[in-house]
Amino acid sequence: MFTVLGCMLAGMVLGFIFRKKHFKIIQSVLFVLIWLLLFLLGAEIGSNPEVIRQTGKLGFDALLIGTAGTLGSILGAALLWKLIKPNKSTHEK
């Protein structure tokens, strides 16, 4: 857990330090790495016989939790956008 948080903090620090520079390749690399991580997660889950055996039982709970998490994220993002969205009338003056 501390390793994950440490890596995240290190990335934030590096991002802050290099915020003025624009690295064109980073977006492509991140895209590939995210797809690779999703594939490896699926392969790990698919290779676990216990998880596969319990898929029917866990399917509804997973659907419910996933849907609630997605809707909560959308609601939170919409609320945050309303808080930080610049007001057009203040920028026009």
N, C-alpha and C positions, 0 to 999 in steps of 0.2 A: 504494500500500500504506500509506504513512504517512498519507494522507488518510483512509482507512478507519479506521485505528487512532486517529487524532485525533478523528474523529467519534464513535467508540465511547467514547473516554475522556471527551469532552465530555458525552456522554449520561450516563455514569456519575456524573460530577461533579454535573450538574444533578439527576439522580435522588437523589443523596445529599443535596443541599441541600434539595430539596423532598420528602423522604421522609415528612414528617409530614402533608403535604397530600394530599387524595384528589381526583383529577381524574376525574370519571365518564366524560368523553368520550374519554379517552386509549385505553381498551381498544377502543372502537369504531373509532377512527381507525387504531390498529395493525392491527386485523383487516382493514380495507379495504386498507391499504397493503401488507400481506403478500400478499393475494390479487392485488393489482395487480402487485406485483413478480413473482409466480409466472406470471401471464399474460404479462407482458412478456418474461420469460425464455423461456417457451414460444414466443412469437412470434419472438424473436431466433433461437432454435435452428431453428424451422421455416422461417425465411427463408434459412438457410444451406444451399445445395445440397450442399456437401461433407459436412456432417453428415448430411443426409438420405440421401445415397448410401451412407454408411458405417454406417447404422443397424443393418443386419443383422449386420455384422461386430462392431460395438461393443455390440450388445444384450446378449449373454451376459456380457461383462466388466462392463458397467454394472449388470446385475442382480446379479452376484456382489459387486461393490463396494458397491452400495446395501444389499444384504441384510446384508453383514458390518458395514457402518457402523451400520445400524439395530440389529442385535443387540448390537454393542459399546456403543452408547449406552444401550440398555435395561439391559445388565449393569452398566455404570458407574453409572447412576442408581440401580439397586437396591442396589449396594454403598454408594454415598454415602448413600442413605436409611437403611441399617442403621447407618451411622456417626453420623448426626446426629439420628436419630429419638429424641425424648425418652423416657426410661424412665418408665413409668407408676408404678412403685413408689416412685420418688424424689419424684414430684409429689403423691402422696397423703398424705404425712406432714404 
